[in-house]
Structures are given as C-alpha cells and as structure tokens.
Amino acid sequence: TMMFPAAALAYEEPMRYIAPSLDLSVQFHRIVPDEEWLLCESLSPLAEDGLVGGSARIWTRDGRLVASGAQQMISKPLEMPA
C-alpha cells in the first residue's frame, strides 16, 4: 500500500486527493522473521484521468527480495472545507 505515497510526492501540500485501491496484488517470496528492518521500494510511474498505478518491492538488508506487489487506484479530490 506504499504506492499512493510514492505518487503523492508529485503533489504540492496540502494533499487534495485520496486514492482508494481498486486492485491490490501481493506476492510473498520468502519469510524473514529475524530481519531487523526491510526496505520498501515503491514506484508510481503513471497517474492520469483519475487512475493511479503503482508497484512495490520489499528487500532485506542483504538484497534478498521478500515480497512484490502491484496496485491500481482511483484518484478522487478531497472535499475541502469552506
């Protein structure tokens, strides 16, 4: 679910959009319960006409791929108070 934060970096503050997930797919490649930290690499290469796409990969410190995923979101303007 880190794909929308990757896309949100392109927007100026304050954030005026939300992007509920239409589709989320996650694949787990290995179990690493003893890892102290994991790196999340999130990309959102395209957002157009209210659709936002993204992908992510989770890595261990020594470069082993733990999980990968893809997400399709619909972007919707937030109602701003008057």
N, C-alpha and C positions, 0 to 999 in steps of 0.2 A: 504493500500500500504506500510505498515511498515514491511512486511515480508522479502523483499530483504535486507534492512538494518540489520535485525536480522541475515540473512545468511552471510552478508558481514563481520561480526565481526570475522569470521573464516579465512579471508584472510589477508595477510600482505600488508602494504602500499607499493607502491601506488596501488590503486584498478585497476585491469587489466581486469575486467569483468563488463558487464551490464546484466540485466535480465529483458527484456520486458515481460509484463504479457501476458500469453496465455489465462488465465481464471481468473476472479475475481468475487467472490460471497460475498455479504454483506447482513446481516440480522440486521434490526433495531428492538430493543426490547422495547424501551421507549424513550420519548422525555424529555430532561432535559435542557431547555434553560437557567435556572438560575444557573447552576453549574459554579463555577469559574475555575475549572480545571478538566480534565479527565485523567485517567491512561490508556495507551496503552500497553498491554501485547502481544508481538509478538514472535512467535516461527518459526524456520525453521529447523525441525528435519532431513531433508534429502535433499541432493544435489548430484546427480550422473548422469553421461552420458549426461550432458548438461541440465538436468531438475532440477528445484528447487521448492520444495513445502513449503508452509507455512500457518500459521493460526494466527489470532489475535482476541483479545477481548478488549473491551473498558469498563472501570469501573468508577463509581463515587467515590468520596472520602469516602462515607459510605458503599461501597461494592455492589452497585446495578449494574447489567450488563446492559449496554446501547446498545451495538452492538457486533456482532461477524462476522467473515469472514474467507474465505479461498482463497488462490491464488496459481496458478500453473504458473511457469515462465520458460522461456528457457534462459539458460546462454550462453552468447556469448563473446568471447575475444574482448577487445577494440583494435583497431588499434593503436599501439604506434608509435609516430613519430621517425624517424631515427636519 
